[in-house]
Amino acid sequence: MPHKSALSTAKKSKLPKLGLLYLDHVLRFFDKSNFKGWPDKIETVVYHWGNDKERFIKEVKRKKIEVLIGNIPATAYETFREIARELPEVQFVPSMDAQFANKSKENVTHFCEKYNLPIPKTRIFYDQDEGRAFLRNTEYPKIIKRSYGPSNYGGYYVHKVDSEIEALELMAEKKYYPLYIQDFVPMKADIRVMLIGHKPVCAFWRRPPEGEWLTNTSQGGSMDYMNVPKEALEIAVRASKAANAEYWACDVAVSYDDQYSILECATAFAAFPYIRDWIGQYLMWKLSAGRMRCPHIPLYNWEELGKISSSVLRTMRHIHFGRAAEAQAMTDTAETFTRMDKEGYPIVDTHDRYEEEWPSEVWNRQDNYRTQPISSEQSVETVDQLQALDTGIEDTTTSVH
């Protein structure tokens, strides 16, 4: 169902009424302080799970919210698809379509396949017998992942199997539904890229320990910020533009022969407060139709900020960069970063889409394509079981950007 943008031509002279979306038991990504300088009151609305849909809709209407900002966890995604349809006058930021990849890894796969984005060869089985038959007749090693949610959650729900026996034993033990299987691609590292307005604003390598294959820092992987290849940035920019996402993150695998493929992508990711401040500045610029200043974020800024202790970065807020002319006026030197922003990637405004790209009637395959009874152990987990996992793409540690 189409919705009317909160920033239609008739309303450009008036700032829209903003609301921040929170959910019980879920870590909050934004705070009102991330929107420093917004002149009007910013409302908050909290979704309480259970049978809270109608009350929540009434509260949004009562507070006259025009733009609702916040990430929706996998466990609430389908409910909020319904909520968005009942609030056609409210602009969700990110849109429900932009958050399609947040729900599950199979959604990430469908998204990447549609837009011809590179991913490891993937097979998804909703029928257990079909999955077993595939595992009996495929080549190994393979990667088997828990699909629900966009993240590996520190690597604890991603498994490498080297034989049919290992695969079938894992399938019987974990009871993952659906069965999500990828070709194992030996990689020397992966690269986390974060984007705002389709511009890379932070990127870093994650390298596995010697002799291991998982890169997550919680599994002993290491991080560094230097010399992130442009190929990884290009793939992340393509994905961000395809998702039409105001903010976005990609994990890009780098094989030993320097081939690049997307492992994860979503609008939900771990970020230091100053990056959330940058997102807030961008959203204020977008939602004010340019009346408020768009942040200037130099490409490769992460090479310099990455030299600062993470314990310090966790407390830094509202970092601003001046352009070269501004820096020269202030210091008479015009010193710049070691790598200039000559390659481009300007921050751009996302555009409004009025039709659903990923309607649940077609793409909620976890429910729509279930062909056999699933035991309680195999059913989608409760909120309490997932509350610690629903923050999106991140390691189990939050010390990285």
N, C-alpha and C positions, 0 to 999 in steps of 0.2 A: 504494500500500500504506500503510495507516495506521501511524503510529508512536506510541509512548508518550512523552508529555511527560516531560522530565527533572525537571519540578516537579509531579508528581502529588501528590495530597493526602497520600499516605503518606510522601512524601519532604520535605514542607515544613519539617520540623524539622532537616533535614540539607542543607547546601549542596551543590549538584551539582559534579561534577568538571569544571572548565573546560579547554578546549584551544584554542589559537590556530592557525588554519590558515594555512600559508604555502606558496607555490609557487616553485620555482626560476625565476629570471629575471623575477619579477613584484614590483613595488614593494609593500612591506608597509604596510598601512593601520593596523593595530593593533600596539602593543607592550605588554608586560606592565605597563609604567608607566602605561598608560591605565586600568588597573584598580587604582589605588592604594587600598589598604585592604582588598582581598580577602584574607581571612585564610589561605586554603589555597593550596597550590602550584598554579600554572597551567602546564599542560603545553603543549608545542608539537609540531606534526606538520608535516612538509614533504612535499609531493607533488612527485615528481621527473620527471613526464611519461613518455612512452613507455609501456612495459608495467608501470606502477607501481601499478595499481589494487589488486591482491591484497595486495601488501606494505603499502600504505597502510592498507587495511582492517584488516589484522592488527595494525598499530602502534596504531591507534585503540583496538582492543579490548584490546590488551596494556596500554595506559596507562589503561584503564577510564574513558575520556572520556565524559561524559554530555552535554555541550554543546560543540559545535564552532563557534567564532566566526571569521568571515572571509568576505570577498568572493571569488567565484570568477570568473576571467576568461572571456571568451566562448569561447576556445579549449578550455577544460576543462569547460564547462557541461554538455554531454551526458554526459560521463564521470562527473561528480559526481551527475547524476541517477541513474545506475546505482549509484554508491557509496552514496547516501542510502538506496536501497531495500535494500541489503545491510546497512545499519546502522540498523534500525528503532528501536533503543533510544536512538539518539543524536539529540539535537535540534540541527539546523543553524540557526545564527543569522547572517544572515538565512536564512529557509527557502528551499528551492529555488524554491518558487513566488514568494516575494517577489523573488527574483533573476531571474525570468523575463525582465524587461525588460533585464537586463544583457547578454543574449546578442546581440541584434540590433535594428535599427530596425523590422523587420517585427514583432518581438515587442512593441515599444512600441506599434505601430499596433494590433495585435490586442488588447492590454491596454486601450488607450484606447477602442477601439470597444466592447468588452464593457461597460465601465463608463460609457459615454456622456460621456467626457471630451473637451473640445474639442481637435481637431488639424487641421492643414491637410488638405485633401482629398488622399488618397493612393491610388496604385495600385501593386500589387506583382505582378511577372511572373516566374514561374519558367521559362516557355517563351520563348526568345529571339524566335521568330517572332511570338508574340502581342505581345511588347514592342515590336518594330519596327512592327507594324501599328498599335498605339496611338499611337506617336510620329508616324506619318505622318498621323494623323487627329485630332490634338488641337490645342488652342490653346496658344500660347506667351505669355510665358516659363514655363518649368518648372524645378523643382529636381530634380536627380538626385544621390542619395547612395550611398555605399558602406554597405551595410546591416550588415555584421558588426561587432558591438560596439555599445554604446549611444551612443557619442560621435561628434561631428564631428571630433575630434582637431585642434582649433584651426582648423577650417574647411577643412583641406587635402583632405578627402574629400567635400566638398559642392560642387556645381557648378550654376551658373545657365546654362541654355541658352535661346537666344532664337529658335531655328528648328529645323525638322526636320533640316536638314543638320548643325547643331551637335550635336543630340542623337544622331544616328546615328554621327557621327564620335567623339563621346565614348564611346558604347557600344562601338565597335570598338576604341578605344584602351585603355579602362580594364577592359573585360570584367568589370564588376561582376556578381555573381550573388548573389541574384536582382536584377532590375532594379527599383529603388525610386524611384518618381517622385511628387513632390508639386507641387501648385499653388504658384506663387510668390506669396507674400503680402508686399507691401512693408511693412516694419516700421520703426518709429522706434527700437526698442530691443528687447532681451529682458531678462528678469529671472531670475537664478539664486536659487532658494529652497531652503534646506536645512532638514530637519525631523528632530526626535528625538521619538519617541513621538507623532507626528502634530502636534507643535507647531513652528511656524517658529522657528528659532534664529539664522538668518542669512539675509539677502536683499540683493541689490544689483543695480543696473542695469548693463547692458553696452550701450554705444551705439556705432554704427558711425562711422567717420570720415566727414567731409563728402563727400557724393556716392557713398558706398559702401553695401553692403548687409550684409556680414558684420560681426558684432559682436564676434568673438573678440579678446581683447586681443593675441594673437600676430599678428593681422592689422591692428593699429593701433586697435582699439576702446578706448574709455575706460570707466572704472568709477566709480560713485558709489553711496552707501548711503542717501541721503535720500529720504523720501516714497515708499516702495514702496507701490503701491496695494493695498488690501485684496483686490481682485478676484484679483490674482495669488496672494496668500497662500491664498485660498479654494480656488482650483483645485489648488494644490500639496497642501493638506490633504486634499482629496477623493482625489487620486491616491495619497497616502501611505496613507490608510485603505483604499482599494481593494486596494492591494498588501499590506496587513497588515504593513508594514515597520517594524522598530524604528528604522531611520534611512533617510533618503531624500533625493533631490535632484531638482528639476524645473527645466528651462529653459522659461520661459513667454514666448512672443513677444507683443509689443504692437504692433498695427497703427496706422496713422496715424489711424484712426477709433476707436481705443481698444477694439478687440476682442482677446480673449486666447485663445491656443492653445498647447498643449504641443508643444515641439520635441523634447525629450529628457527621460527620467527613468530613474532607476536607484538601486540601493543603493551603487554605487561612484562616488566623486567626489573631487576634490581638496579637502582641508580642512587648515586650520592645526591644529597639535597640540592647542591648547586645545579645539577642537571635537571632536576624537577623544577627549579626556579627558571631555567632557560625555557623549559616547555611551557611554564606558566606565562612567561613573557611573550612567547610565540603565540599562544592562544589568545592573549589579550590583544595583540596586534591583529590577529585574524578576526576576532569577534567584534573588534571596534571598527572594522572596515578600514584599517590603516591609521586611525586616529592616534593610537598608542604606538610607541616605537617598537619596531622589529629588532630582536637581539642580533648583534653582530658577533658571530662565533667563528673565529678563524679555523680553517682546515688544519689538521695536525696539531691543534692546541693540546691534544692529549699527550703529545711527546714531551711537552714542558710540564704540564700539570702532573703527569705520571711520575715525575721525579720527586714529588712531594709525598711524604708519609701518608698512608691511607688513614691513619688515626687523625691526622690534621685535616685531610680532605673531607672526612665525615662531619666535620664541624664548620666547614666553610660554606657561606651562603651568599647569594646575590653577587656572583663574580661577573664583572663586566669587562669587555674588551673594547678598546678604542680603535678606530681605524687609523691608518698610518698618518693621515693629515692631523687627526685629533691628537695622536701621540706626540707628533712633532710640535704642535702648538703648546702642549703641556710641558714637554721636556727639552725641546730644542735638539732632540737626537733622532727621533723616528726609528728607534730600534724595533725590530720585528722578530717573529719566530724564525727558527732555523730553516723551516720549510714554509714557503709562501703559499697563499691560497690562489695560485694562478690557474689551477686546473678547473676552477669553477665550482659546481655544486651550490648554486645560490639557494638560500632559503626561499621556498615558494609557498603560496597559499594552496591548500587542498581545495578541490571543487566539490560542490554539493551534488549528490546523486539522489534522485527521487524515486527510484525503483529498487526493490530488493534484488541483490545479485545472488545471494545464497539463501533462498527461502528454506525454512525448516521442513516444509512438506517434501522437498527433494533431498536436502542435504543432512537432515538429522538421521543419518543411517544407523547410528548406534541403537536407536529405538525403532525406526521404520523397517529395518532389514533384519530384525531379530527373528530367526526362523525356528528356534527351538526353545523350550523352557530353560531358564537359567537359574541355577541354585542361588540361595541368598549370598553365598560366598562370592559368586561371580557377578552379582548385581552391582550397579554403580554405587560407590561408597557414599556414606552419609556425610553431612556437612562436618560433623565432629571429626571424622576420619581424615577429611581433606583440608580442614581449615589451615593447617600448617603448610599445605602444598600449593595453595591457590594464589600465590603471589606472582606466578608467571614464569618467564624464562629467568632462571637464576641458579647459582650454585647454592648448596646448603649454607654456605657462608655468605654474608652480605657485605664483605669488605671490599668488593670490587665495584666498579661503576655500574 
